[in-house]
Each structure stands twice: as C-alpha cells, then as structure tokens.
Amino acid sequence: MTTPLPDTKLVSPNRADPPLEADERTMLGAYLDFQRQTLALKCADVPDPKHSTRPVPPSGLSLHGLVRHLAGVERWWLHIQFAGEDVELLYYSDDDPDQDFDSLDGSFEEALAGWRRECARSREIVAAAESLEATGVRRSTGERFSLRWVLLRLIAEYARHNGHADLLRERIDGQVGW
C-alpha cells in the first residue's frame, strides 16, 4: 500500500518508512513513494520564488526544474513506455530537450500539482499491472523491459535528484536532512 504525498505546507518531515518485511512489489512501491515523499519534503515551505532560483552555480538546477523533470520522468517511463499511453511528453521537445530545467513557465505550485497528478497516474498503472514481470517497450530500441526494472530505475532517478534537491534546499535556506 502506498502513502499519499505530503502537502507542501508540511513543517515536519512526515514520511512513511518502507516496510521491513513485505513482498517485492509492495517493497518497490514503498521505496518509490519514499523517494517521492522526500522530493515533496525538500520543496515544502520554500517561499516563492525561491523554488525557481538556481542557487548552485554553474548548475542550472532548481527545485522547480527538478519537480518538472520528475513529472516528465514519471510520464515517460510508466505512462508512455510501460503502459503505452498516447500522451504528450511533458516539458520536452526535440527543439528544446532541456525545457524541464531551463524554461520554468508557470508557477511552482502548478508544476507541483502536475507532478502529483503524474505520480497518481503512475500508481494506478503499477496497481493495474498483472505482475512485476509485466513488460513495456522502449520506444527508441523496441526492447522490452519489466515493471520491476522500471520501478528500480525510477527509485534510482529519484534518489539521484533528491541529492540535488538536498543541496539546493541547503543553499536556499540552510535546511538539510529528510
């Protein structure tokens, strides 16, 4: 069972630890949700417009950009490639492949709401899959990949970017941890 993502108004790091004992599917879902919750906590209580600042030069990373990027990652891997949904890419085009980080159109709250929608749809897709052996197809190569593989890939993606978010948050207001 997954835990809902925390509200952005949280003032404490309320996050559900993954279970110590569970079947593999439950464990993978819990670890992915733990990483999603970590991102939400890194973004909680940051005053506007600080989410969109790029406080670690020369990097162009921002909390706003990370949220947009991870919304796109959810859609790309689970919705489009795994579930085969015919939906548009988020914050990406061949002409502007880095718009998730570079073009911070709209408010951070809009980006966060979009990310939450993508996460919710991803959870539905995972719940509907018959097993961890269910497969999707990589659009670029036609290779098949399992739900297990994509969940592990998403956990790794979030963990990497949560490290970035930790550095960004520390530069914004000194908050560390979670």
Phi and psi restraints in degrees (value plus and minus 20) as a CYANA .aco file:
   2 THR   PHI    -117.9   -77.9
   2 THR   PSI     137.2   177.2
   3 THR   PHI    -123.1   -83.1
   3 THR   PSI     117.5   157.5
   4 PRO   PHI     -80.9   -40.9
   4 PRO   PSI     129.8   169.8
   5 LEU   PHI     -87.8   -47.8
   5 LEU   PSI     123.2   163.2
   6 PRO   PHI     -88.3   -48.3
   6 PRO   PSI     133.7   173.7
   7 ASP   PHI     -88.6   -48.6
   7 ASP   PSI     128.3   168.3
   8 THR   PHI     -87.5   -47.5
   8 THR   PSI     -30.4     9.6
   9 LYS   PHI    -108.3   -68.3
   9 LYS   PSI     -16.6    23.4
  10 LEU   PHI     -77.4   -37.4
  10 LEU   PSI     122.1   162.1
  11 VAL   PHI    -132.4   -92.4
  11 VAL   PSI     -22.9    17.1
  12 SER   PHI    -153.9  -113.9
  12 SER   PSI     134.9   174.9
  13 PRO   PHI     -98.4   -58.4
  13 PRO   PSI      49.0    89.0
  14 ASN   PHI     -99.6   -59.6
  14 ASN   PSI      89.6   129.6
  15 ARG   PHI    -164.6  -124.6
  15 ARG   PSI     117.2   157.2
  16 ALA   PHI    -101.9   -61.9
  16 ALA   PSI     102.1   142.1
  17 ASP   PHI     -88.3   -48.3
  17 ASP   PSI     121.8   161.8
  18 PRO   PHI     -80.5   -40.5
  18 PRO   PSI     130.9   170.9
  19 PRO   PHI     -84.7   -44.7
  19 PRO   PSI     130.1   170.1
  20 LEU   PHI     -98.4   -58.4
  20 LEU   PSI     -45.6    -5.6
  21 GLU   PHI    -158.6  -118.6
  21 GLU   PSI     106.5   146.5
  22 ALA   PHI    -191.0  -151.0
  22 ALA   PSI     146.4   186.4
  23 ASP   PHI     -89.5   -49.5
  23 ASP   PSI     143.7   183.7
  24 GLU   PHI     -79.5   -39.5
  24 GLU   PSI     -62.8   -22.8
  25 ARG   PHI     -83.2   -43.2
  25 ARG   PSI     -64.2   -24.2
  26 THR   PHI     -83.3   -43.3
  26 THR   PSI     -62.9   -22.9
  27 MET   PHI     -82.9   -42.9
  27 MET   PSI     -65.9   -25.9
  28 LEU   PHI     -83.6   -43.6
  28 LEU   PSI     -63.6   -23.6
  29 GLY   PHI     -82.8   -42.8
  29 GLY   PSI     -59.6   -19.6
  30 ALA   PHI     -87.3   -47.3
  30 ALA   PSI     -60.6   -20.6
  31 TYR   PHI     -87.3   -47.3
  31 TYR   PSI     -58.2   -18.2
  32 LEU   PHI     -85.3   -45.3
  32 LEU   PSI     -63.5   -23.5
  33 ASP   PHI     -84.6   -44.6
  33 ASP   PSI     -55.2   -15.2
  34 PHE   PHI     -79.2   -39.2
  34 PHE   PSI     -63.3   -23.3
  35 GLN   PHI     -87.6   -47.6
  35 GLN   PSI     -60.5   -20.5
  36 ARG   PHI     -81.8   -41.8
  36 ARG   PSI     -63.5   -23.5
  37 GLN   PHI     -83.9   -43.9
  37 GLN   PSI     -56.2   -16.2
  38 THR   PHI     -81.3   -41.3
  38 THR   PSI     -64.6   -24.6
  39 LEU   PHI     -80.0   -40.0
  39 LEU   PSI     -65.9   -25.9
  40 ALA   PHI     -80.1   -40.1
  40 ALA   PSI     -60.1   -20.1
  41 LEU   PHI     -87.2   -47.2
  41 LEU   PSI     -57.4   -17.4
  42 LYS   PHI     -82.1   -42.1
  42 LYS   PSI     -47.8    -7.8
  43 CYS   PHI    -115.2   -75.2
  43 CYS   PSI     -29.3    10.7
  44 ALA   PHI     -89.9   -49.9
  44 ALA   PSI     118.8   158.8
  45 ASP   PHI      42.7    82.7
  45 ASP   PSI       3.4    43.4
  46 VAL   PHI    -108.5   -68.5
  46 VAL   PSI     103.6   143.6
  47 PRO   PHI     -89.4   -49.4
  47 PRO   PSI     123.2   163.2
  48 ASP   PHI     -85.0   -45.0
  48 ASP   PSI     124.2   164.2
  49 PRO   PHI    -117.7   -77.7
  49 PRO   PSI       5.6    45.6
  50 LYS   PHI     -80.2   -40.2
  50 LYS   PSI     -46.8    -6.8
  51 HIS   PHI     -78.9   -38.9
  51 HIS   PSI     -48.9    -8.9
  52 SER   PHI    -116.2   -76.2
  52 SER   PSI     -22.8    17.2
  53 THR   PHI     -93.5   -53.5
  53 THR   PSI     136.4   176.4
  54 ARG   PHI    -136.5   -96.5
  54 ARG   PSI      62.4   102.4
  55 PRO   PHI    -105.2   -65.2
  55 PRO   PSI     -15.5    24.5
  56 VAL   PHI    -144.5  -104.5
  56 VAL   PSI      51.3    91.3
  57 PRO   PHI     -82.5   -42.5
  57 PRO   PSI     128.1   168.1
  58 PRO   PHI    -107.8   -67.8
  58 PRO   PSI     -13.6    26.4
  59 SER   PHI     -83.3   -43.3
  59 SER   PSI     123.9   163.9
  60 GLY   PHI    -116.1   -76.1
  60 GLY   PSI      -6.1    33.9
  61 LEU   PHI     -95.1   -55.1
  61 LEU   PSI     124.9   164.9
  62 SER   PHI    -163.0  -123.0
  62 SER   PSI     140.9   180.9
  63 LEU   PHI     -80.9   -40.9
  63 LEU   PSI     -60.6   -20.6
  64 HIS   PHI     -77.9   -37.9
  64 HIS   PSI     -68.2   -28.2
  65 GLY   PHI     -83.7   -43.7
  65 GLY   PSI     -59.2   -19.2
  66 LEU   PHI     -83.5   -43.5
  66 LEU   PSI     -62.0   -22.0
  67 VAL   PHI     -82.8   -42.8
  67 VAL   PSI     -64.1   -24.1
  68 ARG   PHI     -82.1   -42.1
  68 ARG   PSI     -65.0   -25.0
  69 HIS   PHI     -80.0   -40.0
  69 HIS   PSI     -66.6   -26.6
  70 LEU   PHI     -91.4   -51.4
  70 LEU   PSI     -47.7    -7.7
  71 ALA   PHI     -83.0   -43.0
  71 ALA   PSI     -63.8   -23.8
  72 GLY   PHI     -84.7   -44.7
  72 GLY   PSI     -57.4   -17.4
  73 VAL   PHI     -84.6   -44.6
  73 VAL   PSI     -64.9   -24.9
  74 GLU   PHI     -76.4   -36.4
  74 GLU   PSI     -69.0   -29.0
  75 ARG   PHI     -84.4   -44.4
  75 ARG   PSI     -65.7   -25.7
  76 TRP   PHI     -80.9   -40.9
  76 TRP   PSI     -73.0   -33.0
  77 TRP   PHI     -98.3   -58.3
  77 TRP   PSI     -66.5   -26.5
  78 LEU   PHI    -109.3   -69.3
  78 LEU   PSI     -63.6   -23.6
  79 HIS   PHI     -98.4   -58.4
  79 HIS   PSI     -70.0   -30.0
  80 ILE   PHI    -103.9   -63.9
  80 ILE   PSI     -75.6   -35.6
  81 GLN   PHI    -101.0   -61.0
  81 GLN   PSI     -62.0   -22.0
  82 PHE   PHI     -98.5   -58.5
  82 PHE   PSI     -74.1   -34.1
  83 ALA   PHI    -104.6   -64.6
  83 ALA   PSI     -32.8     7.2
  84 GLY   PHI      51.8    91.8
  84 GLY   PSI       3.5    43.5
  85 GLU   PHI     -90.0   -50.0
  85 GLU   PSI     123.6   163.6
  86 ASP   PHI    -115.5   -75.5
  86 ASP   PSI      58.6    98.6
  87 VAL   PHI    -145.6  -105.6
  87 VAL   PSI     136.1   176.1
  88 GLU   PHI     -89.8   -49.8
  88 GLU   PSI     132.0   172.0
  89 LEU   PHI     -89.5   -49.5
  89 LEU   PSI     128.1   168.1
  90 LEU   PHI    -115.5   -75.5
  90 LEU   PSI     114.4   154.4
  91 TYR   PHI      32.2    72.2
  91 TYR   PSI      18.3    58.3
  92 TYR   PHI    -172.0  -132.0
  92 TYR   PSI     119.4   159.4
  93 SER   PHI    -170.1  -130.1
  93 SER   PSI     141.0   181.0
  94 ASP   PHI     -81.9   -41.9
  94 ASP   PSI     -51.7   -11.7
  95 ASP   PHI     -95.4   -55.4
  95 ASP   PSI     -46.3    -6.3
  96 ASP   PHI    -162.2  -122.2
  96 ASP   PSI      52.7    92.7
  97 PRO   PHI     -88.9   -48.9
  97 PRO   PSI     -36.1     3.9
  98 ASP   PHI    -127.7   -87.7
  98 ASP   PSI       3.1    43.1
  99 GLN   PHI     -86.7   -46.7
  99 GLN   PSI     -40.7    -0.7
 100 ASP   PHI     -80.3   -40.3
 100 ASP   PSI     -56.9   -16.9
 101 PHE   PHI    -115.7   -75.7
 101 PHE   PSI     -53.5   -13.5
 102 ASP   PHI    -109.3   -69.3
 102 ASP   PSI     -60.7   -20.7
 103 SER   PHI    -125.9   -85.9
 103 SER   PSI      68.4   108.4
 104 LEU   PHI    -106.4   -66.4
 104 LEU   PSI      39.5    79.5
 105 ASP   PHI     -86.2   -46.2
 105 ASP   PSI     127.5   167.5
 106 GLY   PHI      57.8    97.8
 106 GLY   PSI     152.3   192.3
 107 SER   PHI    -104.4   -64.4
 107 SER   PSI     142.3   182.3
 108 PHE   PHI     -81.8   -41.8
 108 PHE   PSI     -60.4   -20.4
 109 GLU   PHI     -80.4   -40.4
 109 GLU   PSI     -58.1   -18.1
 110 GLU   PHI     -85.1   -45.1
 110 GLU   PSI     -62.3   -22.3
 111 ALA   PHI     -83.9   -43.9
 111 ALA   PSI     -62.1   -22.1
 112 LEU   PHI     -84.3   -44.3
 112 LEU   PSI     -62.3   -22.3
 113 ALA   PHI     -83.6   -43.6
 113 ALA   PSI     -60.3   -20.3
 114 GLY   PHI     -83.9   -43.9
 114 GLY   PSI     -62.4   -22.4
 115 TRP   PHI     -81.4   -41.4
 115 TRP   PSI     -63.0   -23.0
 116 ARG   PHI     -81.4   -41.4
 116 ARG   PSI     -59.9   -19.9
 117 ARG   PHI     -83.9   -43.9
 117 ARG   PSI     -62.4   -22.4
 118 GLU   PHI     -83.7   -43.7
 118 GLU   PSI     -61.8   -21.8
 119 CYS   PHI     -82.9   -42.9
 119 CYS   PSI     -62.9   -22.9
 120 ALA   PHI     -82.3   -42.3
 120 ALA   PSI     -64.7   -24.7
 121 ARG   PHI     -84.6   -44.6
 121 ARG   PSI     -59.0   -19.0
 122 SER   PHI     -80.0   -40.0
 122 SER   PSI     -62.7   -22.7
 123 ARG   PHI     -81.4   -41.4
 123 ARG   PSI     -60.2   -20.2
 124 GLU   PHI     -81.8   -41.8
 124 GLU   PSI     -63.1   -23.1
 125 ILE   PHI     -82.8   -42.8
 125 ILE   PSI     -65.9   -25.9
 126 VAL   PHI     -83.4   -43.4
 126 VAL   PSI     -63.6   -23.6
 127 ALA   PHI     -83.5   -43.5
 127 ALA   PSI     -53.5   -13.5
 128 ALA   PHI    -100.6   -60.6
 128 ALA   PSI     -37.3     2.7
 129 ALA   PHI     -86.7   -46.7
 129 ALA   PSI     119.9   159.9
 130 GLU   PHI     -82.7   -42.7
 130 GLU   PSI     -59.4   -19.4
 131 SER   PHI    -182.6  -142.6
 131 SER   PSI     155.4   195.4
 132 LEU   PHI     -88.9   -48.9
 132 LEU   PSI     -34.2     5.8
 133 GLU   PHI    -107.7   -67.7
 133 GLU   PSI     -27.1    12.9
 134 ALA   PHI     -77.7   -37.7
 134 ALA   PSI     127.6   167.6
 135 THR   PHI    -143.7  -103.7
 135 THR   PSI     134.4   174.4
 136 GLY   PHI    -140.0  -100.0
 136 GLY   PSI    -199.7  -159.7
 137 VAL   PHI    -148.0  -108.0
 137 VAL   PSI     108.5   148.5
 138 ARG   PHI     -88.8   -48.8
 138 ARG   PSI     103.0   143.0
 139 ARG   PHI     -83.3   -43.3
 139 ARG   PSI     -55.8   -15.8
 140 SER   PHI     -93.0   -53.0
 140 SER   PSI     -51.0   -11.0
 141 THR   PHI    -142.9  -102.9
 141 THR   PSI     -36.1     3.9
 142 GLY   PHI      60.5   100.5
 142 GLY   PSI     -18.9    21.1
 143 GLU   PHI     -89.6   -49.6
 143 GLU   PSI     125.5   165.5
 144 ARG   PHI    -109.0   -69.0
 144 ARG   PSI     128.9   168.9
 145 PHE   PHI    -161.3  -121.3
 145 PHE   PSI     132.8   172.8
 146 SER   PHI    -110.0   -70.0
 146 SER   PSI     140.6   180.6
 147 LEU   PHI     -78.6   -38.6
 147 LEU   PSI     -60.2   -20.2
 148 ARG   PHI     -74.5   -34.5
 148 ARG   PSI     -68.7   -28.7
 149 TRP   PHI     -80.0   -40.0
 149 TRP   PSI     -66.6   -26.6
 150 VAL   PHI     -89.8   -49.8
 150 VAL   PSI     -54.4   -14.4
 151 LEU   PHI     -84.7   -44.7
 151 LEU   PSI     -62.2   -22.2
 152 LEU   PHI     -84.5   -44.5
 152 LEU   PSI     -59.2   -19.2
 153 ARG   PHI     -82.6   -42.6
 153 ARG   PSI     -62.7   -22.7
 154 LEU   PHI     -86.8   -46.8
 154 LEU   PSI     -59.3   -19.3
 155 ILE   PHI     -79.1   -39.1
 155 ILE   PSI     -65.4   -25.4
 156 ALA   PHI     -84.0   -44.0
 156 ALA   PSI     -61.7   -21.7
 157 GLU   PHI     -81.3   -41.3
 157 GLU   PSI     -68.1   -28.1
 158 TYR   PHI     -83.6   -43.6
 158 TYR   PSI     -63.1   -23.1
 159 ALA   PHI     -80.3   -40.3
 159 ALA   PSI     -63.2   -23.2
 160 ARG   PHI     -81.8   -41.8
 160 ARG   PSI     -67.8   -27.8
 161 HIS   PHI     -94.6   -54.6
 161 HIS   PSI     -45.5    -5.5
 162 ASN   PHI     -87.2   -47.2
 162 ASN   PSI     -50.9   -10.9
 163 GLY   PHI     -82.6   -42.6
 163 GLY   PSI     -62.3   -22.3
 164 HIS   PHI     -82.4   -42.4
 164 HIS   PSI     -65.4   -25.4
 165 ALA   PHI     -81.4   -41.4
 165 ALA   PSI     -55.4   -15.4
 166 ASP   PHI     -82.4   -42.4
 166 ASP   PSI     -65.5   -25.5
 167 LEU   PHI     -84.5   -44.5
 167 LEU   PSI     -62.8   -22.8
 168 LEU   PHI     -81.3   -41.3
 168 LEU   PSI     -66.8   -26.8
 169 ARG   PHI     -83.4   -43.4
 169 ARG   PSI     -60.2   -20.2
 170 GLU   PHI     -81.9   -41.9
 170 GLU   PSI     -59.2   -19.2
 171 ARG   PHI     -91.3   -51.3
 171 ARG   PSI     -52.6   -12.6
 172 ILE   PHI     -90.4   -50.4
 172 ILE   PSI     -69.9   -29.9
 173 ASP   PHI    -165.3  -125.3
 173 ASP   PSI      -8.5    31.5
 174 GLY   PHI      64.8   104.8
 174 GLY   PSI     -24.2    15.8
 175 GLN   PHI     -91.0   -51.0
 175 GLN   PSI     113.6   153.6
 176 VAL   PHI    -155.2  -115.2
 176 VAL   PSI     143.8   183.8
 177 GLY   PHI      79.4   119.4
 177 GLY   PSI    -185.0  -145.0
